[in-house]
């Protein structure tokens, strides 16, 4: 069954923004989130669980990027989340 055309993104720029936000932005959010968990809990345990939860979180963030209406907004959200999760490391330096 084909997708309904009114729900598909027509702009090539929006498609590129969503795709790059899903891959790159989702990966950055996932990495900084697990670094934050390693800062809070023992890093050895976080590394073991990150091997499994990292891929799941990244896949969810990838799907969330395609569900958003605007690629610019999802990039903004992912950059804000990355900055929030990286704050303890930035303040430590």
Phi and psi restraints in degrees (range 20) as a CNS / XPLOR table:
assign (resid 1 and name C) (resid 2 and name N)
       (resid 2 and name CA) (resid 2 and name C) 1.0 -72.5 20.0 2
assign (resid 2 and name N) (resid 2 and name CA)
       (resid 2 and name C) (resid 3 and name N) 1.0 158.0 20.0 2
assign (resid 2 and name C) (resid 3 and name N)
       (resid 3 and name CA) (resid 3 and name C) 1.0 -72.8 20.0 2
assign (resid 3 and name N) (resid 3 and name CA)
       (resid 3 and name C) (resid 4 and name N) 1.0 152.1 20.0 2
assign (resid 3 and name C) (resid 4 and name N)
       (resid 4 and name CA) (resid 4 and name C) 1.0 -73.4 20.0 2
assign (resid 4 and name N) (resid 4 and name CA)
       (resid 4 and name C) (resid 5 and name N) 1.0 127.0 20.0 2
assign (resid 4 and name C) (resid 5 and name N)
       (resid 5 and name CA) (resid 5 and name C) 1.0 -63.0 20.0 2
assign (resid 5 and name N) (resid 5 and name CA)
       (resid 5 and name C) (resid 6 and name N) 1.0 -28.9 20.0 2
assign (resid 5 and name C) (resid 6 and name N)
       (resid 6 and name CA) (resid 6 and name C) 1.0 -71.4 20.0 2
assign (resid 6 and name N) (resid 6 and name CA)
       (resid 6 and name C) (resid 7 and name N) 1.0 -16.3 20.0 2
assign (resid 6 and name C) (resid 7 and name N)
       (resid 7 and name CA) (resid 7 and name C) 1.0 -94.7 20.0 2
assign (resid 7 and name N) (resid 7 and name CA)
       (resid 7 and name C) (resid 8 and name N) 1.0 -7.1 20.0 2
assign (resid 7 and name C) (resid 8 and name N)
       (resid 8 and name CA) (resid 8 and name C) 1.0 -86.4 20.0 2
assign (resid 8 and name N) (resid 8 and name CA)
       (resid 8 and name C) (resid 9 and name N) 1.0 146.1 20.0 2
assign (resid 8 and name C) (resid 9 and name N)
       (resid 9 and name CA) (resid 9 and name C) 1.0 -75.9 20.0 2
assign (resid 9 and name N) (resid 9 and name CA)
       (resid 9 and name C) (resid 10 and name N) 1.0 129.2 20.0 2
assign (resid 9 and name C) (resid 10 and name N)
       (resid 10 and name CA) (resid 10 and name C) 1.0 -94.4 20.0 2
assign (resid 10 and name N) (resid 10 and name CA)
       (resid 10 and name C) (resid 11 and name N) 1.0 -30.2 20.0 2
assign (resid 10 and name C) (resid 11 and name N)
       (resid 11 and name CA) (resid 11 and name C) 1.0 -79.3 20.0 2
assign (resid 11 and name N) (resid 11 and name CA)
       (resid 11 and name C) (resid 12 and name N) 1.0 128.9 20.0 2
assign (resid 11 and name C) (resid 12 and name N)
       (resid 12 and name CA) (resid 12 and name C) 1.0 -65.9 20.0 2
assign (resid 12 and name N) (resid 12 and name CA)
       (resid 12 and name C) (resid 13 and name N) 1.0 -31.9 20.0 2
assign (resid 12 and name C) (resid 13 and name N)
       (resid 13 and name CA) (resid 13 and name C) 1.0 -64.4 20.0 2
assign (resid 13 and name N) (resid 13 and name CA)
       (resid 13 and name C) (resid 14 and name N) 1.0 -42.4 20.0 2
assign (resid 13 and name C) (resid 14 and name N)
       (resid 14 and name CA) (resid 14 and name C) 1.0 -65.2 20.0 2
assign (resid 14 and name N) (resid 14 and name CA)
       (resid 14 and name C) (resid 15 and name N) 1.0 -36.3 20.0 2
assign (resid 14 and name C) (resid 15 and name N)
       (resid 15 and name CA) (resid 15 and name C) 1.0 -63.9 20.0 2
assign (resid 15 and name N) (resid 15 and name CA)
       (resid 15 and name C) (resid 16 and name N) 1.0 -43.6 20.0 2
assign (resid 15 and name C) (resid 16 and name N)
       (resid 16 and name CA) (resid 16 and name C) 1.0 -66.3 20.0 2
assign (resid 16 and name N) (resid 16 and name CA)
       (resid 16 and name C) (resid 17 and name N) 1.0 -41.2 20.0 2
assign (resid 16 and name C) (resid 17 and name N)
       (resid 17 and name CA) (resid 17 and name C) 1.0 -63.0 20.0 2
assign (resid 17 and name N) (resid 17 and name CA)
       (resid 17 and name C) (resid 18 and name N) 1.0 -43.1 20.0 2
assign (resid 17 and name C) (resid 18 and name N)
       (resid 18 and name CA) (resid 18 and name C) 1.0 -66.9 20.0 2
assign (resid 18 and name N) (resid 18 and name CA)
       (resid 18 and name C) (resid 19 and name N) 1.0 -41.9 20.0 2
assign (resid 18 and name C) (resid 19 and name N)
       (resid 19 and name CA) (resid 19 and name C) 1.0 -64.8 20.0 2
assign (resid 19 and name N) (resid 19 and name CA)
       (resid 19 and name C) (resid 20 and name N) 1.0 -45.4 20.0 2
assign (resid 19 and name C) (resid 20 and name N)
       (resid 20 and name CA) (resid 20 and name C) 1.0 -70.0 20.0 2
assign (resid 20 and name N) (resid 20 and name CA)
       (resid 20 and name C) (resid 21 and name N) 1.0 -35.7 20.0 2
assign (resid 20 and name C) (resid 21 and name N)
       (resid 21 and name CA) (resid 21 and name C) 1.0 -65.9 20.0 2
assign (resid 21 and name N) (resid 21 and name CA)
       (resid 21 and name C) (resid 22 and name N) 1.0 -39.4 20.0 2
assign (resid 21 and name C) (resid 22 and name N)
       (resid 22 and name CA) (resid 22 and name C) 1.0 -65.3 20.0 2
assign (resid 22 and name N) (resid 22 and name CA)
       (resid 22 and name C) (resid 23 and name N) 1.0 -46.0 20.0 2
assign (resid 22 and name C) (resid 23 and name N)
       (resid 23 and name CA) (resid 23 and name C) 1.0 -76.6 20.0 2
assign (resid 23 and name N) (resid 23 and name CA)
       (resid 23 and name C) (resid 24 and name N) 1.0 -58.9 20.0 2
assign (resid 23 and name C) (resid 24 and name N)
       (resid 24 and name CA) (resid 24 and name C) 1.0 -78.5 20.0 2
assign (resid 24 and name N) (resid 24 and name CA)
       (resid 24 and name C) (resid 25 and name N) 1.0 -50.0 20.0 2
assign (resid 24 and name C) (resid 25 and name N)
       (resid 25 and name CA) (resid 25 and name C) 1.0 -64.6 20.0 2
assign (resid 25 and name N) (resid 25 and name CA)
       (resid 25 and name C) (resid 26 and name N) 1.0 -41.9 20.0 2
assign (resid 25 and name C) (resid 26 and name N)
       (resid 26 and name CA) (resid 26 and name C) 1.0 -63.0 20.0 2
assign (resid 26 and name N) (resid 26 and name CA)
       (resid 26 and name C) (resid 27 and name N) 1.0 -38.3 20.0 2
assign (resid 26 and name C) (resid 27 and name N)
       (resid 27 and name CA) (resid 27 and name C) 1.0 -66.7 20.0 2
assign (resid 27 and name N) (resid 27 and name CA)
       (resid 27 and name C) (resid 28 and name N) 1.0 -41.6 20.0 2
assign (resid 27 and name C) (resid 28 and name N)
       (resid 28 and name CA) (resid 28 and name C) 1.0 -64.2 20.0 2
assign (resid 28 and name N) (resid 28 and name CA)
       (resid 28 and name C) (resid 29 and name N) 1.0 -42.1 20.0 2
assign (resid 28 and name C) (resid 29 and name N)
       (resid 29 and name CA) (resid 29 and name C) 1.0 -63.7 20.0 2
assign (resid 29 and name N) (resid 29 and name CA)
       (resid 29 and name C) (resid 30 and name N) 1.0 -43.2 20.0 2
assign (resid 29 and name C) (resid 30 and name N)
       (resid 30 and name CA) (resid 30 and name C) 1.0 -63.4 20.0 2
assign (resid 30 and name N) (resid 30 and name CA)
       (resid 30 and name C) (resid 31 and name N) 1.0 -44.3 20.0 2
assign (resid 30 and name C) (resid 31 and name N)
       (resid 31 and name CA) (resid 31 and name C) 1.0 -66.2 20.0 2
assign (resid 31 and name N) (resid 31 and name CA)
       (resid 31 and name C) (resid 32 and name N) 1.0 -47.1 20.0 2
assign (resid 31 and name C) (resid 32 and name N)
       (resid 32 and name CA) (resid 32 and name C) 1.0 -67.2 20.0 2
assign (resid 32 and name N) (resid 32 and name CA)
       (resid 32 and name C) (resid 33 and name N) 1.0 -32.9 20.0 2
assign (resid 32 and name C) (resid 33 and name N)
       (resid 33 and name CA) (resid 33 and name C) 1.0 -64.0 20.0 2
assign (resid 33 and name N) (resid 33 and name CA)
       (resid 33 and name C) (resid 34 and name N) 1.0 -43.5 20.0 2
assign (resid 33 and name C) (resid 34 and name N)
       (resid 34 and name CA) (resid 34 and name C) 1.0 -73.1 20.0 2
assign (resid 34 and name N) (resid 34 and name CA)
       (resid 34 and name C) (resid 35 and name N) 1.0 -29.2 20.0 2
assign (resid 34 and name C) (resid 35 and name N)
       (resid 35 and name CA) (resid 35 and name C) 1.0 -66.6 20.0 2
assign (resid 35 and name N) (resid 35 and name CA)
       (resid 35 and name C) (resid 36 and name N) 1.0 -39.1 20.0 2
assign (resid 35 and name C) (resid 36 and name N)
       (resid 36 and name CA) (resid 36 and name C) 1.0 -63.5 20.0 2
assign (resid 36 and name N) (resid 36 and name CA)
       (resid 36 and name C) (resid 37 and name N) 1.0 -41.9 20.0 2
assign (resid 36 and name C) (resid 37 and name N)
       (resid 37 and name CA) (resid 37 and name C) 1.0 -63.5 20.0 2
assign (resid 37 and name N) (resid 37 and name CA)
       (resid 37 and name C) (resid 38 and name N) 1.0 -36.7 20.0 2
assign (resid 37 and name C) (resid 38 and name N)
       (resid 38 and name CA) (resid 38 and name C) 1.0 -67.8 20.0 2
assign (resid 38 and name N) (resid 38 and name CA)
       (resid 38 and name C) (resid 39 and name N) 1.0 -26.7 20.0 2
assign (resid 38 and name C) (resid 39 and name N)
       (resid 39 and name CA) (resid 39 and name C) 1.0 -74.3 20.0 2
assign (resid 39 and name N) (resid 39 and name CA)
       (resid 39 and name C) (resid 40 and name N) 1.0 -33.4 20.0 2
assign (resid 39 and name C) (resid 40 and name N)
       (resid 40 and name CA) (resid 40 and name C) 1.0 -85.2 20.0 2
assign (resid 40 and name N) (resid 40 and name CA)
       (resid 40 and name C) (resid 41 and name N) 1.0 -48.8 20.0 2
assign (resid 40 and name C) (resid 41 and name N)
       (resid 41 and name CA) (resid 41 and name C) 1.0 -102.2 20.0 2
assign (resid 41 and name N) (resid 41 and name CA)
       (resid 41 and name C) (resid 42 and name N) 1.0 -178.2 20.0 2
assign (resid 41 and name C) (resid 42 and name N)
       (resid 42 and name CA) (resid 42 and name C) 1.0 -70.5 20.0 2
assign (resid 42 and name N) (resid 42 and name CA)
       (resid 42 and name C) (resid 43 and name N) 1.0 127.3 20.0 2
assign (resid 42 and name C) (resid 43 and name N)
       (resid 43 and name CA) (resid 43 and name C) 1.0 -60.0 20.0 2
assign (resid 43 and name N) (resid 43 and name CA)
       (resid 43 and name C) (resid 44 and name N) 1.0 -31.9 20.0 2
assign (resid 43 and name C) (resid 44 and name N)
       (resid 44 and name CA) (resid 44 and name C) 1.0 -61.7 20.0 2
assign (resid 44 and name N) (resid 44 and name CA)
       (resid 44 and name C) (resid 45 and name N) 1.0 -42.0 20.0 2
assign (resid 44 and name C) (resid 45 and name N)
       (resid 45 and name CA) (resid 45 and name C) 1.0 -71.4 20.0 2
assign (resid 45 and name N) (resid 45 and name CA)
       (resid 45 and name C) (resid 46 and name N) 1.0 -35.3 20.0 2
assign (resid 45 and name C) (resid 46 and name N)
       (resid 46 and name CA) (resid 46 and name C) 1.0 -68.6 20.0 2
assign (resid 46 and name N) (resid 46 and name CA)
       (resid 46 and name C) (resid 47 and name N) 1.0 -38.1 20.0 2
assign (resid 46 and name C) (resid 47 and name N)
       (resid 47 and name CA) (resid 47 and name C) 1.0 -63.5 20.0 2
assign (resid 47 and name N) (resid 47 and name CA)
       (resid 47 and name C) (resid 48 and name N) 1.0 -39.2 20.0 2
assign (resid 47 and name C) (resid 48 and name N)
       (resid 48 and name CA) (resid 48 and name C) 1.0 -65.8 20.0 2
assign (resid 48 and name N) (resid 48 and name CA)
       (resid 48 and name C) (resid 49 and name N) 1.0 -45.6 20.0 2
assign (resid 48 and name C) (resid 49 and name N)
       (resid 49 and name CA) (resid 49 and name C) 1.0 -75.3 20.0 2
assign (resid 49 and name N) (resid 49 and name CA)
       (resid 49 and name C) (resid 50 and name N) 1.0 -27.0 20.0 2
assign (resid 49 and name C) (resid 50 and name N)
       (resid 50 and name CA) (resid 50 and name C) 1.0 -66.8 20.0 2
assign (resid 50 and name N) (resid 50 and name CA)
       (resid 50 and name C) (resid 51 and name N) 1.0 -24.8 20.0 2
assign (resid 50 and name C) (resid 51 and name N)
       (resid 51 and name CA) (resid 51 and name C) 1.0 -61.5 20.0 2
assign (resid 51 and name N) (resid 51 and name CA)
       (resid 51 and name C) (resid 52 and name N) 1.0 -29.6 20.0 2
assign (resid 51 and name C) (resid 52 and name N)
       (resid 52 and name CA) (resid 52 and name C) 1.0 -99.3 20.0 2
assign (resid 52 and name N) (resid 52 and name CA)
       (resid 52 and name C) (resid 53 and name N) 1.0 -49.7 20.0 2
assign (resid 52 and name C) (resid 53 and name N)
       (resid 53 and name CA) (resid 53 and name C) 1.0 -72.3 20.0 2
assign (resid 53 and name N) (resid 53 and name CA)
       (resid 53 and name C) (resid 54 and name N) 1.0 -23.2 20.0 2
assign (resid 53 and name C) (resid 54 and name N)
       (resid 54 and name CA) (resid 54 and name C) 1.0 -63.2 20.0 2
assign (resid 54 and name N) (resid 54 and name CA)
       (resid 54 and name C) (resid 55 and name N) 1.0 -44.8 20.0 2
assign (resid 54 and name C) (resid 55 and name N)
       (resid 55 and name CA) (resid 55 and name C) 1.0 -68.1 20.0 2
assign (resid 55 and name N) (resid 55 and name CA)
       (resid 55 and name C) (resid 56 and name N) 1.0 -37.2 20.0 2
assign (resid 55 and name C) (resid 56 and name N)
       (resid 56 and name CA) (resid 56 and name C) 1.0 -66.7 20.0 2
assign (resid 56 and name N) (resid 56 and name CA)
       (resid 56 and name C) (resid 57 and name N) 1.0 -46.2 20.0 2
assign (resid 56 and name C) (resid 57 and name N)
       (resid 57 and name CA) (resid 57 and name C) 1.0 -63.4 20.0 2
assign (resid 57 and name N) (resid 57 and name CA)
       (resid 57 and name C) (resid 58 and name N) 1.0 -42.4 20.0 2
assign (resid 57 and name C) (resid 58 and name N)
       (resid 58 and name CA) (resid 58 and name C) 1.0 -63.4 20.0 2
assign (resid 58 and name N) (resid 58 and name CA)
       (resid 58 and name C) (resid 59 and name N) 1.0 -40.6 20.0 2
assign (resid 58 and name C) (resid 59 and name N)
       (resid 59 and name CA) (resid 59 and name C) 1.0 -65.5 20.0 2
assign (resid 59 and name N) (resid 59 and name CA)
       (resid 59 and name C) (resid 60 and name N) 1.0 -39.7 20.0 2
assign (resid 59 and name C) (resid 60 and name N)
       (resid 60 and name CA) (resid 60 and name C) 1.0 -65.2 20.0 2
assign (resid 60 and name N) (resid 60 and name CA)
       (resid 60 and name C) (resid 61 and name N) 1.0 -43.4 20.0 2
assign (resid 60 and name C) (resid 61 and name N)
       (resid 61 and name CA) (resid 61 and name C) 1.0 -65.8 20.0 2
assign (resid 61 and name N) (resid 61 and name CA)
       (resid 61 and name C) (resid 62 and name N) 1.0 -33.6 20.0 2
assign (resid 61 and name C) (resid 62 and name N)
       (resid 62 and name CA) (resid 62 and name C) 1.0 -64.6 20.0 2
assign (resid 62 and name N) (resid 62 and name CA)
       (resid 62 and name C) (resid 63 and name N) 1.0 -44.7 20.0 2
assign (resid 62 and name C) (resid 63 and name N)
       (resid 63 and name CA) (resid 63 and name C) 1.0 -66.8 20.0 2
assign (resid 63 and name N) (resid 63 and name CA)
       (resid 63 and name C) (resid 64 and name N) 1.0 -37.5 20.0 2
assign (resid 63 and name C) (resid 64 and name N)
       (resid 64 and name CA) (resid 64 and name C) 1.0 -63.3 20.0 2
assign (resid 64 and name N) (resid 64 and name CA)
       (resid 64 and name C) (resid 65 and name N) 1.0 -33.3 20.0 2
assign (resid 64 and name C) (resid 65 and name N)
       (resid 65 and name CA) (resid 65 and name C) 1.0 -64.2 20.0 2
assign (resid 65 and name N) (resid 65 and name CA)
       (resid 65 and name C) (resid 66 and name N) 1.0 -36.4 20.0 2
assign (resid 65 and name C) (resid 66 and name N)
       (resid 66 and name CA) (resid 66 and name C) 1.0 -80.1 20.0 2
assign (resid 66 and name N) (resid 66 and name CA)
       (resid 66 and name C) (resid 67 and name N) 1.0 -18.8 20.0 2
assign (resid 66 and name C) (resid 67 and name N)
       (resid 67 and name CA) (resid 67 and name C) 1.0 -82.5 20.0 2
assign (resid 67 and name N) (resid 67 and name CA)
       (resid 67 and name C) (resid 68 and name N) 1.0 -18.2 20.0 2
assign (resid 67 and name C) (resid 68 and name N)
       (resid 68 and name CA) (resid 68 and name C) 1.0 -70.6 20.0 2
assign (resid 68 and name N) (resid 68 and name CA)
       (resid 68 and name C) (resid 69 and name N) 1.0 152.8 20.0 2
assign (resid 68 and name C) (resid 69 and name N)
       (resid 69 and name CA) (resid 69 and name C) 1.0 -80.5 20.0 2
assign (resid 69 and name N) (resid 69 and name CA)
       (resid 69 and name C) (resid 70 and name N) 1.0 -32.3 20.0 2
assign (resid 69 and name C) (resid 70 and name N)
       (resid 70 and name CA) (resid 70 and name C) 1.0 -124.7 20.0 2
assign (resid 70 and name N) (resid 70 and name CA)
       (resid 70 and name C) (resid 71 and name N) 1.0 134.5 20.0 2
assign (resid 70 and name C) (resid 71 and name N)
       (resid 71 and name CA) (resid 71 and name C) 1.0 -69.7 20.0 2
assign (resid 71 and name N) (resid 71 and name CA)
       (resid 71 and name C) (resid 72 and name N) 1.0 -30.7 20.0 2
assign (resid 71 and name C) (resid 72 and name N)
       (resid 72 and name CA) (resid 72 and name C) 1.0 -66.2 20.0 2
assign (resid 72 and name N) (resid 72 and name CA)
       (resid 72 and name C) (resid 73 and name N) 1.0 -41.5 20.0 2
assign (resid 72 and name C) (resid 73 and name N)
       (resid 73 and name CA) (resid 73 and name C) 1.0 -66.4 20.0 2
assign (resid 73 and name N) (resid 73 and name CA)
       (resid 73 and name C) (resid 74 and name N) 1.0 -41.3 20.0 2
assign (resid 73 and name C) (resid 74 and name N)
       (resid 74 and name CA) (resid 74 and name C) 1.0 -68.4 20.0 2
assign (resid 74 and name N) (resid 74 and name CA)
       (resid 74 and name C) (resid 75 and name N) 1.0 -34.7 20.0 2
assign (resid 74 and name C) (resid 75 and name N)
       (resid 75 and name CA) (resid 75 and name C) 1.0 -64.1 20.0 2
assign (resid 75 and name N) (resid 75 and name CA)
       (resid 75 and name C) (resid 76 and name N) 1.0 -41.7 20.0 2
assign (resid 75 and name C) (resid 76 and name N)
       (resid 76 and name CA) (resid 76 and name C) 1.0 -61.8 20.0 2
assign (resid 76 and name N) (resid 76 and name CA)
       (resid 76 and name C) (resid 77 and name N) 1.0 -45.7 20.0 2
assign (resid 76 and name C) (resid 77 and name N)
       (resid 77 and name CA) (resid 77 and name C) 1.0 -62.9 20.0 2
assign (resid 77 and name N) (resid 77 and name CA)
       (resid 77 and name C) (resid 78 and name N) 1.0 -43.1 20.0 2
assign (resid 77 and name C) (resid 78 and name N)
       (resid 78 and name CA) (resid 78 and name C) 1.0 -68.6 20.0 2
assign (resid 78 and name N) (resid 78 and name CA)
       (resid 78 and name C) (resid 79 and name N) 1.0 -36.7 20.0 2
assign (resid 78 and name C) (resid 79 and name N)
       (resid 79 and name CA) (resid 79 and name C) 1.0 -68.5 20.0 2
assign (resid 79 and name N) (resid 79 and name CA)
       (resid 79 and name C) (resid 80 and name N) 1.0 -38.3 20.0 2
assign (resid 79 and name C) (resid 80 and name N)
       (resid 80 and name CA) (resid 80 and name C) 1.0 -65.1 20.0 2
assign (resid 80 and name N) (resid 80 and name CA)
       (resid 80 and name C) (resid 81 and name N) 1.0 -44.0 20.0 2
assign (resid 80 and name C) (resid 81 and name N)
       (resid 81 and name CA) (resid 81 and name C) 1.0 -63.2 20.0 2
assign (resid 81 and name N) (resid 81 and name CA)
       (resid 81 and name C) (resid 82 and name N) 1.0 -40.1 20.0 2
assign (resid 81 and name C) (resid 82 and name N)
       (resid 82 and name CA) (resid 82 and name C) 1.0 -63.3 20.0 2
assign (resid 82 and name N) (resid 82 and name CA)
       (resid 82 and name C) (resid 83 and name N) 1.0 -42.1 20.0 2
assign (resid 82 and name C) (resid 83 and name N)
       (resid 83 and name CA) (resid 83 and name C) 1.0 -66.7 20.0 2
assign (resid 83 and name N) (resid 83 and name CA)
       (resid 83 and name C) (resid 84 and name N) 1.0 -39.2 20.0 2
assign (resid 83 and name C) (resid 84 and name N)
       (resid 84 and name CA) (resid 84 and name C) 1.0 -66.2 20.0 2
assign (resid 84 and name N) (resid 84 and name CA)
       (resid 84 and name C) (resid 85 and name N) 1.0 -44.3 20.0 2
assign (resid 84 and name C) (resid 85 and name N)
       (resid 85 and name CA) (resid 85 and name C) 1.0 -70.3 20.0 2
assign (resid 85 and name N) (resid 85 and name CA)
       (resid 85 and name C) (resid 86 and name N) 1.0 -27.2 20.0 2
assign (resid 85 and name C) (resid 86 and name N)
       (resid 86 and name CA) (resid 86 and name C) 1.0 -90.1 20.0 2
assign (resid 86 and name N) (resid 86 and name CA)
       (resid 86 and name C) (resid 87 and name N) 1.0 -3.8 20.0 2
assign (resid 86 and name C) (resid 87 and name N)
       (resid 87 and name CA) (resid 87 and name C) 1.0 -56.2 20.0 2
assign (resid 87 and name N) (resid 87 and name CA)
       (resid 87 and name C) (resid 88 and name N) 1.0 -45.5 20.0 2
assign (resid 87 and name C) (resid 88 and name N)
       (resid 88 and name CA) (resid 88 and name C) 1.0 -59.3 20.0 2
assign (resid 88 and name N) (resid 88 and name CA)
       (resid 88 and name C) (resid 89 and name N) 1.0 -34.8 20.0 2
assign (resid 88 and name C) (resid 89 and name N)
       (resid 89 and name CA) (resid 89 and name C) 1.0 -74.9 20.0 2
assign (resid 89 and name N) (resid 89 and name CA)
       (resid 89 and name C) (resid 90 and name N) 1.0 -36.2 20.0 2
assign (resid 89 and name C) (resid 90 and name N)
       (resid 90 and name CA) (resid 90 and name C) 1.0 -69.2 20.0 2
assign (resid 90 and name N) (resid 90 and name CA)
       (resid 90 and name C) (resid 91 and name N) 1.0 -35.6 20.0 2
assign (resid 90 and name C) (resid 91 and name N)
       (resid 91 and name CA) (resid 91 and name C) 1.0 -76.0 20.0 2
assign (resid 91 and name N) (resid 91 and name CA)
       (resid 91 and name C) (resid 92 and name N) 1.0 -26.6 20.0 2
assign (resid 91 and name C) (resid 92 and name N)
       (resid 92 and name CA) (resid 92 and name C) 1.0 -71.6 20.0 2
assign (resid 92 and name N) (resid 92 and name CA)
       (resid 92 and name C) (resid 93 and name N) 1.0 -32.6 20.0 2
